[in-house]
Every structure is written in structure tokens, then in C-alpha cells.
Amino acid sequence: MEIKSVQEIAGRLRTNISKVIVGKENVVDKVLTALFACGHVLLEDMPGTGKTTLAKALAASVDCTCTRVQFTPDLLPSDLTGINYYNQKQGDFVFRPGPVFTNILLADEINRATPRTQSSLLECMEEGQITIDVSTYRLEQPFFVIATQNPIETQGTYPLPEAQMDRFLMKLSVGYPERDAEVEMLDRFERESPLSGISAVATKQEVIEAREAVRSVILSGDVRRYIVSISEASRSHPNVRLGVSPRGSLALMRASQVRAAFEGRDYVTPDDVKAMAPAVIGHRILCKGGIPLRDSGTAAGLVEEILASVPVPLE
């Protein structure tokens, strides 16, 4: 598949999702970037901002299987992965696949499940497989997890551990819509949800081929070193307790390749890296407690500091 085809598929998906989601083109682009980069997305925002609706719109736009799981404290790992049960007719144990055996998994309010249940996603998110008892099962590709969580309701929630946060290629915030966009949203949803009226505009095979195509996007040696320099700067920052991991460097590279493809280019520029960095590395950084930052003290501000401290390569 050529880069132009990747751009065309992304355009189709973007247009279809925009029939439901109003005024959030940047967020939609980043979700599609994660999908094409073989990553996963964590959507964290206030209730009612459209996190689940965005995930459903994406799932409806691709002709593949989709499963939605509402995470709760009593959810068990086997409720996700599946179990081996004794079939009396066959006289033997039979494997019953769980909801993770899908193409797009919507993990709604993922932080409401216990750490034990959350850990059941680690293997499938990183390696695309599930190990149950002594058997390992490969997940069908594409496999894409889009999870949501509410940052303000802490009662009955379990914060995601750093190991699982690192499995998400991006952490995004949908945010409240602009006034005109919210009025348009009321118009669209006045009679019925537009979700019921959209259909798939891309096949599963097109997504798989697009994922393979973006890996051919070229990174010069200077751009590679620029990505590593950003990761190193995060690890040595005086206000950082835990910096970007090597997995984070790979994620930033993949996201930059996809952004270049979306722009119709077969090469990555430093601007691609800078554009992707906040969403890709912000959630991978842990700050030291009690040490104020020079700006507002948010993760986004810290990423800006890190990017400003790294010289941009000149082509």
C-alpha cells in the first residue's frame, strides 16, 4: 500500500467519525494515529465529554469485530480473557474465549477494575496474545484497545500502574466542545443518535495494510537521535522521578511515522515528533512530589520544558 492510500483511508475514517463527534478533529486524528501505529489509547476526561461515543464511532467506522466491557470492581481476569471449562458432552476441558478476542476493545472506565483484572490486559496489549493455563492464544489483528477513565471520581477506583500506562501509546483528553460545536451537537442528537446511522468505511484488511505501510516512512539519523534525546532529557530533568522508557521512544517514532503519512509524506520531520510528543510521552513521566515546575505544574507543561531543552535538528 502507498502512503497516499494511507492518507485516503484516514480521511474516510475521519469524515465518518465527524458525523458523530463535533469539533474534535485533533483528538480524532490522534486516535487514528494510535490505531495505525499499532498502539492503544487512554481517554481521560470529565463525564459526558464523549469518550465512549468517540470509541463507538471509531468501532462502527471499521468493518471488524468490536467488544465493549464495562469495568467494575467485581470484574475478574477470566471475565476478560476467557476460561477453560469442563464440557460434559465432550468429556474434556474446552476453552471459551473472552471479550478480548476482538479487533477493537472498548474498556469503559478501566480504572474501576482491580489491579489483578487490569494486569490481565498487559500481555495482550504488548504482545497481541493471551496465555491461559499452559496455552497461548494469538489475538486476531488488528487489535486495538481504547480505554476511558474519569479523573474526578476516585471512590471505588484503582489508579492504573505505571507498567500499564506505558502500554498505552497515547493518553488523550477530549475536552468540552466550543459553543457552536455544542449547539451543532444538540441539532444532531435532537431526534436520535447519529451513531445508529453510520456504517463502516474501511475494512479490517485496509487497516492492517495501512499499519504495514506506515512502517516504511523514513526516519533520518538526525530524527532518530532527536527522539532519543527527548527521552534522555525526560530522564535527567530535575523535577522528574521516572522518565520516558525505551518503549516510549519507540511509540514516539511510530506516532511520528503515522503523522507524516497522514500529511502525505514518506519521511518524518522534527515537527512530526514535536506534534506527537505531548500525547505520547506525557503520561509516561512521573514528577517528583512537592517540587513545583516553572509553569502551571502540569504534565503538558513539563513536556514543553523538555522539548524546549532539546536542540531541534536542522535539515
Backbone bond lengths (Angstrom), bond angles and torsions (degrees), N, CA, C in turn:
res aa  C-N    CA-C-N  psi(-1)  N-CA   C-N-CA  omega(-1)  CA-C   N-CA-C  phi
1 M - - - 1.459 - - 1.523 110.21 -
2 E 1.333 116.98 137.09 1.459 122.12 178.61 1.526 111.13 -84.15
3 I 1.343 114.98 162.12 1.462 120.86 -179.55 1.532 110.72 -61.26
4 K 1.333 116.48 -36.65 1.464 119.23 179.12 1.526 111.47 -61.40
5 S 1.324 116.63 -34.48 1.462 120.19 178.19 1.522 110.74 -68.14
6 V 1.319 116.60 -38.18 1.464 120.58 176.32 1.524 109.77 -61.09
7 Q 1.315 116.11 -45.13 1.469 121.58 178.69 1.528 110.99 -60.82
8 E 1.331 116.57 -38.96 1.458 120.92 -178.40 1.526 111.48 -69.89
9 I 1.338 117.14 -41.13 1.466 121.00 178.04 1.529 110.04 -64.09
10 A 1.319 116.50 -44.16 1.465 120.26 178.44 1.523 110.80 -61.31
11 G 1.334 117.33 -38.20 1.453 120.76 178.42 1.519 112.15 -63.86
12 R 1.335 116.44 -40.10 1.457 120.84 178.22 1.530 111.05 -62.97
13 L 1.327 115.72 -46.41 1.454 119.90 -179.81 1.528 111.05 -64.89
14 R 1.310 116.62 -42.13 1.462 121.55 -179.72 1.537 110.68 -60.42
15 T 1.336 116.08 -45.04 1.462 120.60 -179.52 1.521 111.28 -65.03
16 N 1.320 116.51 -40.30 1.468 120.18 -178.50 1.523 111.30 -67.12
17 I 1.327 116.62 -43.43 1.463 120.13 -179.71 1.524 110.80 -66.53
18 S 1.336 116.75 -32.98 1.472 120.61 -179.40 1.523 112.44 -67.44
19 K 1.330 117.88 -12.85 1.464 120.43 174.00 1.532 111.07 -69.79
20 V 1.326 115.79 -19.45 1.461 121.16 -179.16 1.529 111.36 -111.15
21 I 1.324 116.46 -47.74 1.463 122.45 -177.16 1.525 109.17 -94.41
22 V 1.333 116.65 124.19 1.462 121.88 -174.49 1.526 110.50 -105.99
23 G 1.343 116.36 129.96 1.454 121.34 170.66 1.515 116.42 71.11
24 K 1.325 118.06 20.29 1.468 121.24 -179.66 1.520 110.59 -124.85
25 E 1.336 115.84 45.15 1.458 120.55 -176.41 1.522 112.15 -60.07
26 N 1.330 117.37 -38.08 1.460 120.19 -178.01 1.523 111.55 -65.51
27 V 1.336 116.43 -41.41 1.465 120.56 178.82 1.527 110.43 -66.54
28 V 1.341 116.38 -43.07 1.460 120.64 179.05 1.521 110.66 -60.76
29 D 1.332 117.04 -42.99 1.466 121.12 178.60 1.522 111.39 -59.10
30 K 1.320 116.41 -41.20 1.465 119.71 -177.97 1.527 111.51 -71.10
31 V 1.330 117.35 -35.65 1.466 119.96 176.26 1.529 109.94 -64.15
32 L 1.335 116.59 -42.51 1.465 120.28 177.04 1.527 110.94 -65.90
33 T 1.320 116.79 -34.73 1.459 120.66 176.50 1.523 110.60 -60.71
34 A 1.323 116.21 -45.20 1.466 119.96 179.07 1.522 111.15 -64.15
35 L 1.324 117.10 -39.16 1.467 120.79 179.22 1.521 110.44 -61.83
36 F 1.329 117.68 -46.10 1.459 121.28 -177.33 1.527 112.01 -76.43
37 A 1.330 117.65 -18.78 1.462 121.35 179.93 1.521 112.00 -91.83
38 C 1.340 117.48 8.93 1.475 122.62 -179.95 1.522 111.27 63.08
39 G 1.333 116.50 33.42 1.456 120.64 179.54 1.513 111.41 -112.01
40 H 1.336 115.73 -167.95 1.455 122.76 179.28 1.523 108.53 -134.16
41 V 1.329 117.34 159.87 1.463 122.12 -173.03 1.524 110.13 -126.24
42 L 1.336 114.62 137.54 1.459 121.65 171.29 1.524 108.05 -112.52
43 L 1.331 116.49 119.23 1.461 122.14 177.46 1.524 108.25 -100.66
44 E 1.327 116.20 117.05 1.464 120.96 -179.72 1.519 109.02 -122.17
45 D 1.322 116.20 119.95 1.459 119.61 179.69 1.515 110.17 -167.93
46 M 1.325 114.72 177.16 1.457 121.40 -179.26 1.531 110.73 -65.07
47 P 1.331 116.89 159.75 1.471 119.64 178.33 1.524 111.18 -63.33
48 G 1.328 115.61 142.15 1.454 120.66 173.52 1.506 116.06 81.57
49 T 1.331 118.39 14.29 1.463 120.27 -179.31 1.524 112.76 -93.19
50 G 1.312 117.54 0.55 1.459 120.30 173.99 1.505 115.45 99.57
51 K 1.338 117.97 20.06 1.464 120.77 -178.27 1.529 110.76 -63.40
52 T 1.328 115.85 -52.50 1.467 119.94 -178.83 1.520 111.29 -67.30
53 T 1.326 116.80 -36.97 1.468 120.74 179.59 1.524 110.79 -63.77
54 L 1.324 116.86 -40.38 1.459 120.81 177.43 1.526 110.44 -62.16
55 A 1.320 116.37 -44.35 1.465 120.27 179.40 1.529 110.99 -62.86
56 K 1.330 116.88 -42.39 1.460 120.54 179.29 1.531 111.31 -65.64
57 A 1.340 116.90 -38.62 1.465 120.49 179.76 1.520 110.82 -64.37
58 L 1.333 116.96 -39.70 1.460 120.22 176.89 1.523 110.60 -64.61
59 A 1.327 116.64 -45.15 1.460 120.75 -178.83 1.522 111.03 -61.73
60 A 1.346 116.66 -38.15 1.461 119.87 -179.42 1.522 112.08 -73.42
61 S 1.328 117.54 -18.88 1.458 121.52 -176.52 1.519 113.12 -85.29
62 V 1.322 117.31 -14.29 1.461 121.68 -179.90 1.524 108.46 -114.54
63 D 1.314 116.82 132.10 1.457 121.89 -178.24 1.530 109.64 -79.34
64 C 1.331 115.54 78.18 1.461 121.11 -179.87 1.522 108.16 -152.86
65 T 1.315 116.26 175.25 1.458 120.05 -178.88 1.523 110.51 -78.36
66 C 1.316 115.54 145.84 1.462 121.39 -179.81 1.517 109.15 -140.42
67 T 1.333 116.13 138.16 1.461 121.80 178.98 1.520 109.20 -130.34
68 R 1.321 115.72 136.52 1.467 120.83 176.65 1.518 108.74 -112.07
69 V 1.329 116.35 129.30 1.463 121.79 178.60 1.520 108.42 -122.75
70 Q 1.324 116.36 124.24 1.459 121.40 174.67 1.521 108.05 -87.08
71 F 1.318 116.83 112.05 1.458 120.97 -177.07 1.524 109.98 -78.84
72 T 1.322 115.85 130.62 1.460 123.60 179.52 1.525 109.03 -137.06
73 P 1.336 118.43 162.69 1.473 119.82 -178.33 1.518 114.46 -60.35
74 D 1.338 118.17 -25.96 1.466 119.63 -178.36 1.521 112.89 -92.69
75 L 1.329 117.83 6.82 1.467 121.01 177.89 1.530 109.47 -72.02
76 L 1.325 117.08 129.53 1.460 122.09 -179.12 1.524 110.99 -98.71
77 P 1.346 118.19 156.78 1.465 119.96 176.43 1.520 112.88 -55.56
78 S 1.336 116.93 -38.66 1.462 120.09 -179.93 1.520 112.35 -67.56
79 D 1.348 116.97 -21.86 1.463 119.91 176.20 1.522 111.15 -67.73
80 L 1.325 116.37 -20.89 1.463 121.40 178.33 1.523 111.75 -97.28
81 T 1.321 116.02 -48.37 1.466 120.01 -170.81 1.521 113.14 -84.73
82 G 1.341 117.33 -29.04 1.453 121.27 -174.35 1.525 110.73 107.88
83 I 1.317 115.94 172.48 1.472 120.62 -176.01 1.521 110.56 -140.30
84 N 1.330 114.66 159.63 1.457 121.92 167.45 1.527 107.67 -95.15
85 Y 1.320 117.29 118.58 1.456 121.14 -179.65 1.532 109.67 -119.94
86 Y 1.314 114.35 155.16 1.470 119.16 -178.30 1.519 109.77 -84.31
87 N 1.328 115.29 117.81 1.458 121.73 177.96 1.529 108.61 -93.04
88 Q 1.324 115.68 111.73 1.458 119.51 -175.96 1.530 112.07 -66.47
89 K 1.335 117.49 -32.28 1.460 119.62 179.61 1.518 111.54 -66.43
90 Q 1.346 115.68 -41.14 1.462 119.93 -178.78 1.519 112.12 -86.58
91 G 1.326 116.33 -18.57 1.450 119.65 -179.03 1.512 113.14 69.81
92 D 1.322 116.90 30.14 1.457 120.86 -177.32 1.531 108.66 -155.59
93 F 1.352 115.28 167.22 1.456 119.91 176.92 1.531 109.73 -80.15
94 V 1.323 115.99 138.10 1.464 123.15 -178.56 1.529 108.74 -126.15
95 F 1.311 115.60 139.34 1.468 119.91 -179.97 1.523 110.34 -85.75
96 R 1.325 115.59 129.82 1.462 121.53 175.60 1.531 107.76 -111.15
97 P 1.347 118.57 109.58 1.469 121.14 -176.44 1.528 111.51 -63.53
98 G 1.328 114.90 144.97 1.458 121.07 176.84 1.521 111.39 -92.72
99 P 1.321 117.66 -176.21 1.463 121.58 -176.12 1.529 114.74 -67.14
100 V 1.334 119.19 -13.47 1.468 119.02 177.91 1.526 111.77 -72.22
101 F 1.325 116.91 -13.85 1.463 119.90 177.24 1.529 108.24 -82.23
102 T 1.296 114.64 75.99 1.454 123.26 -176.72 1.517 108.40 -152.42
103 N 1.322 116.74 178.52 1.466 120.36 176.41 1.525 112.05 -93.09
104 I 1.325 116.21 -45.20 1.464 121.10 177.82 1.519 108.01 -121.31
105 L 1.336 115.93 119.17 1.460 121.73 -179.87 1.522 108.89 -108.14
106 L 1.319 116.58 116.51 1.460 121.73 174.90 1.523 108.25 -93.81
107 A 1.327 116.31 107.20 1.458 122.38 179.20 1.521 108.14 -97.69
108 D 1.319 115.92 95.37 1.459 121.01 -173.63 1.520 110.66 -83.55
109 E 1.342 116.04 129.03 1.463 123.52 -178.33 1.527 110.46 52.58
110 I 1.315 115.00 57.41 1.466 121.87 -173.39 1.515 112.24 -61.05
111 N 1.331 118.24 -27.73 1.463 119.83 -176.98 1.529 113.19 -79.55
112 R 1.333 117.93 3.24 1.469 120.00 175.28 1.522 112.07 -87.74
113 A 1.311 117.63 -10.26 1.465 120.75 177.39 1.525 109.87 -88.11
114 T 1.318 116.06 156.92 1.462 121.15 -178.85 1.533 110.44 -71.71
115 P 1.331 117.84 158.49 1.467 120.26 177.50 1.521 113.48 -54.55
116 R 1.318 117.50 -33.93 1.465 120.52 178.80 1.524 110.48 -61.98
117 T 1.320 117.13 -43.13 1.466 120.80 179.24 1.524 110.99 -71.58
118 Q 1.315 116.57 -40.31 1.465 119.90 177.98 1.527 110.95 -59.57
119 S 1.321 116.71 -37.25 1.467 120.09 -177.26 1.522 112.39 -66.78
120 S 1.337 117.11 -19.74 1.464 119.34 179.50 1.525 111.76 -68.21
121 L 1.338 117.08 -15.09 1.464 120.93 178.99 1.527 112.89 -89.15
122 L 1.318 117.89 -12.15 1.465 120.17 -173.04 1.526 111.85 -61.16
123 E 1.321 116.70 -48.75 1.461 120.04 -176.61 1.522 111.50 -66.92
124 C 1.330 117.02 -43.83 1.467 118.49 -176.07 1.521 111.44 -70.90
125 M 1.338 118.89 -31.41 1.464 120.63 179.79 1.521 111.68 -73.48
126 E 1.321 117.08 -34.27 1.458 120.25 -176.51 1.527 112.67 -90.05
127 E 1.335 116.65 -41.47 1.461 120.14 -170.93 1.527 114.04 -112.74
128 G 1.338 117.27 -5.34 1.452 119.68 179.02 1.523 113.33 66.35
129 Q 1.336 116.63 33.58 1.459 121.11 -179.56 1.518 109.86 -150.98
130 I 1.319 115.59 164.01 1.463 122.17 179.09 1.523 108.16 -131.51
131 T 1.330 117.01 132.36 1.462 121.86 175.41 1.524 108.89 -109.16
132 I 1.332 115.61 120.54 1.461 122.21 -179.80 1.523 108.05 -127.52
133 D 1.324 114.98 121.95 1.463 121.38 -172.91 1.533 108.20 58.67
134 V 1.333 118.61 -114.31 1.464 120.05 -178.92 1.528 111.63 -111.23
135 S 1.319 116.97 7.97 1.465 120.62 -176.05 1.529 110.60 -110.87
136 T 1.330 115.24 142.35 1.462 121.75 177.12 1.520 108.88 -114.33
137 Y 1.326 115.90 131.35 1.456 121.78 -177.40 1.525 108.83 -118.70
138 R 1.321 115.99 128.23 1.461 121.06 176.33 1.523 109.75 -79.18
139 L 1.330 116.08 138.87 1.460 121.19 176.66 1.519 109.95 -86.84
140 E 1.305 115.84 144.35 1.457 120.73 179.36 1.519 110.25 -69.53
141 Q 1.319 116.08 139.07 1.462 121.19 179.09 1.522 110.53 -95.65
142 P 1.345 118.08 148.54 1.461 125.90 -2.52 1.527 111.89 -75.21
143 F 1.334 115.65 147.37 1.459 121.07 174.07 1.520 107.31 -118.36
144 F 1.328 116.13 120.81 1.460 121.32 -172.31 1.521 108.99 -137.94
145 V 1.334 115.82 121.89 1.461 121.55 177.63 1.520 108.86 -101.70
146 I 1.324 116.02 125.68 1.458 120.60 173.11 1.524 106.43 -122.28
147 A 1.324 115.79 109.84 1.457 122.02 -173.18 1.520 110.35 -109.80
148 T 1.333 115.76 151.60 1.458 120.63 177.51 1.525 108.85 -124.09
149 Q 1.323 114.88 153.19 1.457 119.36 171.99 1.525 109.11 -154.38
150 N 1.315 114.57 152.24 1.459 122.98 -177.78 1.526 108.46 -100.96
151 P 1.341 119.03 120.42 1.465 119.90 -174.29 1.522 114.26 -80.33
152 I 1.344 118.86 -11.44 1.464 118.73 -173.35 1.527 113.09 -102.75
153 E 1.327 117.76 -23.18 1.451 120.09 178.81 1.527 108.68 -92.90
154 T 1.319 116.57 103.57 1.465 120.97 -176.20 1.520 112.67 -100.31
155 Q 1.325 118.65 -15.39 1.460 120.57 -179.57 1.529 109.71 -70.96
156 G 1.320 116.14 125.81 1.458 120.44 179.86 1.517 113.52 76.02
157 T 1.330 117.80 22.40 1.461 120.86 178.00 1.524 109.92 -118.85
158 Y 1.334 114.58 159.90 1.464 121.81 -179.88 1.533 107.59 -129.19
159 P 1.328 117.55 110.64 1.475 119.72 -177.63 1.525 111.29 -55.65
160 L 1.317 115.86 141.19 1.460 119.94 179.38 1.521 109.71 -67.64
161 P 1.332 118.20 132.67 1.466 120.65 177.81 1.521 110.87 -68.14
162 E 1.334 115.61 158.92 1.468 120.66 -177.92 1.520 111.69 -58.11
163 A 1.346 117.36 -35.69 1.464 120.53 -178.99 1.515 111.22 -62.05
164 Q 1.336 116.68 -37.50 1.460 118.49 179.86 1.525 111.36 -80.45
165 M 1.323 118.02 -35.75 1.468 120.30 176.35 1.523 110.09 -58.20
166 D 1.342 116.11 -36.12 1.462 120.71 -178.49 1.520 111.70 -69.95
167 R 1.345 117.15 -18.06 1.470 120.07 178.11 1.525 112.06 -77.12
168 F 1.329 116.97 -20.55 1.457 119.89 178.53 1.524 109.32 -83.08
169 L 1.317 115.74 124.61 1.460 119.32 179.46 1.513 111.13 -64.59
170 M 1.345 116.43 -36.97 1.464 120.84 -179.54 1.518 110.93 -138.52
171 K 1.316 115.12 149.89 1.451 122.67 168.01 1.525 106.92 -120.13
172 L 1.342 116.56 122.37 1.459 121.15 -172.92 1.520 110.55 -124.19
173 S 1.319 114.67 155.63 1.454 122.18 173.31 1.524 108.10 -120.69
174 V 1.325 116.91 125.08 1.463 120.44 -178.75 1.520 110.64 -71.17
175 G 1.321 116.88 -46.95 1.455 120.96 178.60 1.516 113.34 78.79
176 Y 1.333 115.17 164.15 1.454 120.22 178.33 1.527 110.06 -75.50
177 P 1.331 117.53 146.38 1.462 119.93 179.93 1.527 111.96 -76.42
178 E 1.324 116.08 160.75 1.457 120.90 171.68 1.536 109.38 -67.13
179 R 1.326 115.99 164.36 1.457 120.30 -175.26 1.533 111.85 -57.82
180 D 1.341 117.02 -50.62 1.459 120.47 -178.22 1.527 111.47 -63.37
181 A 1.344 116.39 -37.70 1.460 119.95 179.17 1.525 111.05 -66.41
182 E 1.328 116.73 -36.43 1.462 119.47 179.61 1.524 111.16 -70.16
183 V 1.336 116.37 -35.73 1.467 119.62 175.56 1.526 109.90 -64.18
184 E 1.331 116.71 -43.03 1.460 120.15 178.24 1.520 110.92 -63.44
185 M 1.328 116.72 -35.85 1.462 120.36 177.37 1.525 110.80 -61.66
186 L 1.337 117.15 -41.14 1.462 120.47 178.21 1.524 110.86 -62.60
187 D 1.332 116.06 -38.52 1.466 119.73 178.11 1.523 111.14 -62.50
188 R 1.338 115.91 -43.62 1.469 119.74 -176.72 1.518 112.23 -68.07
189 F 1.329 116.33 -36.82 1.465 120.44 -174.72 1.527 112.96 -96.17
190 E 1.329 116.95 7.69 1.466 119.45 -174.61 1.524 111.96 -60.08
191 R 1.323 118.26 -46.66 1.466 121.96 -175.55 1.530 112.10 -97.37
192 E 1.321 116.41 -43.88 1.463 120.24 179.84 1.522 109.05 -158.74
193 S 1.319 115.74 164.26 1.457 119.91 -179.64 1.523 110.58 -71.97
194 P 1.329 117.76 129.69 1.469 119.35 177.50 1.517 113.39 -65.50
195 L 1.333 117.72 -11.77 1.455 120.65 176.92 1.520 111.66 -59.50
196 S 1.340 115.51 -34.24 1.459 119.29 -177.46 1.521 112.21 -72.14
197 G 1.340 117.11 -13.10 1.451 119.82 -175.98 1.510 115.28 -103.86
198 I 1.338 118.05 -3.78 1.463 119.11 -179.37 1.521 110.06 -96.20
199 S 1.303 115.42 151.16 1.467 121.79 179.60 1.516 109.18 -129.42
200 A 1.316 116.36 170.70 1.460 121.56 -177.52 1.527 111.04 -66.62
201 V 1.339 115.51 136.42 1.468 121.07 178.65 1.523 111.41 -119.12
202 A 1.322 117.13 0.50 1.467 121.65 177.66 1.520 108.44 -143.84
203 T 1.307 115.76 144.22 1.456 120.10 179.20 1.520 110.83 -91.01
204 K 1.319 114.32 164.41 1.461 120.09 177.12 1.526 110.86 -61.94
205 Q 1.312 117.25 -39.22 1.462 121.15 -179.35 1.525 111.15 -66.46
206 E 1.329 117.69 -35.48 1.468 120.16 177.92 1.517 110.77 -64.21
207 V 1.319 117.03 -40.16 1.464 120.31 178.64 1.522 110.25 -64.91
208 I 1.331 117.18 -42.42 1.466 121.14 179.32 1.529 110.40 -62.02
209 E 1.333 117.34 -45.46 1.461 121.12 -179.93 1.522 111.36 -66.84
210 A 1.336 117.11 -36.31 1.461 119.98 177.60 1.525 110.91 -65.66
211 R 1.336 116.73 -37.66 1.460 120.50 177.10 1.525 110.97 -61.96
212 E 1.307 116.03 -39.48 1.462 119.55 178.81 1.523 111.16 -70.68
213 A 1.338 116.80 -36.96 1.461 120.77 -176.51 1.529 112.54 -67.11
214 V 1.335 117.33 -38.85 1.464 119.37 -176.32 1.526 111.42 -67.85
215 R 1.321 117.77 -20.13 1.468 119.43 179.31 1.520 111.91 -73.31
216 S 1.331 116.54 -12.06 1.461 119.75 176.50 1.526 112.39 -87.56
217 V 1.335 117.17 -4.71 1.464 120.42 176.75 1.523 109.01 -64.70
218 I 1.313 116.67 131.42 1.465 122.43 -169.37 1.529 111.77 -82.39
219 L 1.324 115.75 136.87 1.462 122.55 169.96 1.525 108.27 -116.72
220 S 1.308 116.87 123.20 1.460 120.27 176.22 1.523 109.73 -71.51
221 G 1.318 115.47 164.96 1.461 119.55 177.69 1.514 112.34 -60.49
222 D 1.343 117.08 -36.44 1.469 120.52 179.53 1.524 111.45 -65.24
223 V 1.336 117.03 -39.24 1.469 120.25 179.72 1.525 110.16 -68.72
224 R 1.325 116.85 -39.75 1.474 119.05 176.60 1.524 110.44 -60.32
225 R 1.315 115.66 -46.21 1.468 119.12 179.87 1.527 111.33 -65.08
226 Y 1.317 116.78 -32.08 1.470 121.24 177.87 1.533 110.15 -64.64
227 I 1.327 116.81 -43.06 1.467 120.77 178.05 1.523 110.63 -62.16
228 V 1.324 116.94 -45.63 1.466 120.63 179.79 1.522 110.80 -65.07
229 S 1.324 116.71 -37.84 1.473 120.19 179.07 1.522 110.95 -62.66
230 I 1.322 117.37 -38.10 1.465 120.57 177.26 1.524 110.28 -63.22
231 S 1.334 116.65 -43.94 1.469 120.11 178.74 1.517 110.86 -63.35
232 E 1.321 116.93 -43.90 1.465 120.61 179.48 1.520 111.24 -63.68
233 A 1.334 117.20 -37.90 1.466 120.59 179.76 1.527 110.94 -65.28
234 S 1.344 116.47 -33.75 1.464 118.90 178.49 1.526 111.21 -68.99
235 R 1.327 116.69 -32.75 1.468 119.96 -178.14 1.526 112.00 -75.70
236 S 1.321 116.35 -27.89 1.465 119.78 -177.12 1.523 113.12 -99.62
237 H 1.318 118.21 0.41 1.460 121.12 -179.89 1.528 110.02 -64.35
238 P 1.327 118.28 135.29 1.469 120.59 -175.07 1.527 114.35 -63.85
239 N 1.306 117.67 -22.89 1.466 120.18 -178.47 1.523 112.88 -98.91
240 V 1.320 117.22 9.08 1.458 120.96 -176.13 1.526 110.56 -108.04
241 R 1.343 115.47 131.64 1.465 120.89 175.92 1.520 111.16 -92.53
242 L 1.347 116.14 -36.21 1.460 121.26 179.11 1.521 108.16 -137.29
243 G 1.339 116.02 119.16 1.457 120.64 -177.67 1.515 112.75 -92.74
244 V 1.325 115.37 -169.49 1.460 122.43 -176.75 1.528 109.59 -72.17
245 S 1.320 115.89 132.84 1.461 121.73 179.82 1.523 110.41 -81.72
246 P 1.336 117.69 166.61 1.472 119.60 172.62 1.524 112.53 -56.53
247 R 1.344 117.21 -33.06 1.461 119.03 175.10 1.530 110.48 -61.74
248 G 1.330 116.02 -34.68 1.460 120.16 177.30 1.521 111.91 -66.39
249 S 1.336 116.88 -36.48 1.469 120.24 176.89 1.528 110.36 -64.01
250 L 1.333 116.21 -43.00 1.465 120.01 177.06 1.523 111.07 -62.44
251 A 1.334 116.57 -40.96 1.463 120.20 -179.85 1.527 110.80 -63.66
252 L 1.330 116.84 -41.09 1.461 120.45 178.89 1.525 110.87 -64.99
253 M 1.326 116.83 -37.18 1.459 120.25 177.16 1.519 111.15 -64.75
254 R 1.347 117.55 -47.16 1.465 121.31 -179.09 1.519 111.33 -62.86
255 A 1.329 116.79 -43.87 1.463 120.12 -179.78 1.528 111.15 -63.94
256 S 1.321 116.68 -37.63 1.469 120.63 179.18 1.519 110.77 -67.36
257 Q 1.332 116.95 -37.70 1.465 120.24 176.84 1.527 111.23 -62.13
258 V 1.332 116.22 -42.74 1.463 119.56 -179.40 1.519 110.59 -67.11
259 R 1.319 117.61 -41.06 1.469 119.56 179.27 1.524 110.70 -61.07
260 A 1.330 116.35 -41.31 1.463 119.67 177.58 1.524 110.45 -61.30
261 A 1.340 116.98 -41.92 1.463 120.58 179.04 1.521 111.15 -64.49
262 F 1.325 116.93 -39.83 1.465 120.44 177.75 1.525 111.13 -62.48
263 E 1.326 116.34 -28.90 1.461 120.94 178.03 1.522 111.88 -85.58
264 G 1.331 117.44 -1.30 1.460 121.18 178.89 1.512 114.44 84.24
265 R 1.343 117.45 17.26 1.462 121.23 -179.39 1.517 110.64 -108.01
266 D 1.325 116.55 151.63 1.464 121.48 176.39 1.518 111.05 -105.02
267 Y 1.326 117.18 21.71 1.460 121.83 177.51 1.525 108.61 -146.29
268 V 1.333 115.35 151.80 1.465 122.18 -178.21 1.518 109.69 -96.81
269 T 1.322 116.56 137.95 1.461 122.06 175.52 1.536 108.94 -109.52
270 P 1.331 117.79 162.77 1.465 119.79 174.98 1.528 112.90 -58.55
271 D 1.343 117.45 -29.91 1.463 120.21 177.72 1.521 111.40 -63.95
272 D 1.331 117.61 -34.52 1.467 120.81 175.66 1.524 110.25 -61.71
273 V 1.313 115.86 -43.92 1.466 121.02 -179.86 1.527 110.66 -63.66
274 K 1.322 116.68 -46.36 1.463 120.66 -178.89 1.525 111.70 -64.45
275 A 1.338 116.57 -35.24 1.465 120.02 -179.62 1.521 112.13 -69.30
276 M 1.336 116.78 -33.68 1.457 121.24 -177.34 1.523 113.13 -87.98
277 A 1.305 118.25 -22.41 1.466 121.92 -171.59 1.531 114.64 -56.36
278 P 1.339 120.42 -47.44 1.474 118.17 -177.34 1.521 113.69 -57.72
279 A 1.324 118.01 -43.57 1.460 120.75 -177.99 1.521 112.65 -74.94
280 V 1.338 116.56 -27.42 1.462 120.49 -174.48 1.522 112.36 -88.28
281 I 1.317 118.06 -39.85 1.469 119.43 -173.30 1.523 114.18 -107.42
282 G 1.335 117.89 -12.97 1.458 119.76 -176.38 1.517 113.37 -58.48
283 H 1.335 117.66 -41.81 1.468 120.65 -176.93 1.527 112.65 -82.05
284 R 1.330 117.53 -4.97 1.467 121.15 179.59 1.524 112.24 -93.52
285 I 1.319 117.22 -2.93 1.453 121.76 -175.86 1.520 109.88 -105.47
286 L 1.319 116.64 130.76 1.453 122.10 174.52 1.522 109.06 -109.75
287 C 1.317 116.13 127.72 1.462 120.73 -178.84 1.528 110.50 -87.07
288 K 1.315 115.65 154.72 1.452 121.15 173.68 1.522 108.91 -74.51
289 G 1.305 116.92 135.21 1.456 120.68 -176.94 1.513 112.46 -69.70
290 G 1.342 114.51 137.64 1.457 119.91 174.12 1.504 115.78 82.55
291 I 1.322 118.69 -1.51 1.464 120.23 179.53 1.524 108.12 -103.69
292 P 1.324 118.80 111.24 1.463 120.37 -177.63 1.518 112.01 -71.23
293 L 1.320 115.09 147.13 1.454 120.27 174.33 1.516 109.40 -88.01
294 R 1.309 115.87 167.56 1.460 119.96 -177.18 1.527 111.99 -72.73
295 D 1.342 117.16 -20.40 1.462 118.66 178.13 1.524 109.35 -108.41
296 S 1.328 117.36 -135.82 1.462 120.88 -175.48 1.524 112.84 -74.09
297 G 1.307 117.75 -11.70 1.455 120.63 179.42 1.508 113.83 87.92
298 T 1.319 119.32 6.62 1.457 121.93 179.07 1.516 110.52 -83.06
299 A 1.349 114.90 164.48 1.458 119.57 177.27 1.521 110.77 -62.25
300 A 1.349 115.93 -37.36 1.458 119.19 179.35 1.523 111.10 -62.20
301 G 1.315 116.69 -40.16 1.464 119.83 178.18 1.510 111.74 -65.90
302 L 1.332 117.04 -36.45 1.455 120.84 178.49 1.524 110.70 -66.19
303 V 1.324 117.32 -40.53 1.467 120.60 177.46 1.521 110.11 -62.61
304 E 1.327 117.36 -39.85 1.466 120.55 177.86 1.523 110.62 -61.64
305 E 1.322 116.75 -39.99 1.461 120.55 176.96 1.523 110.86 -61.12
306 I 1.318 115.27 -44.89 1.467 119.93 -177.95 1.520 110.19 -64.51
307 L 1.331 117.21 -45.49 1.463 120.44 179.88 1.533 111.05 -62.57
308 A 1.327 116.00 -38.08 1.471 119.66 -179.97 1.519 111.92 -67.90
309 S 1.334 117.32 -24.91 1.463 120.81 -176.56 1.528 112.85 -84.58
310 V 1.339 116.77 -12.04 1.472 120.94 -176.81 1.523 110.10 -102.19
311 P 1.314 119.44 122.21 1.475 121.25 177.60 1.522 111.49 -60.10
312 V 1.318 115.56 134.56 1.465 120.87 178.87 1.528 109.03 -85.27
313 P 1.330 118.43 128.04 1.466 119.87 179.65 1.527 110.81 -65.31
314 L 1.308 115.28 141.79 1.459 122.04 179.42 1.522 108.83 -102.70
315 E 1.330 115.73 128.91 1.460 120.35 -178.62 1.530 109.66 -86.14
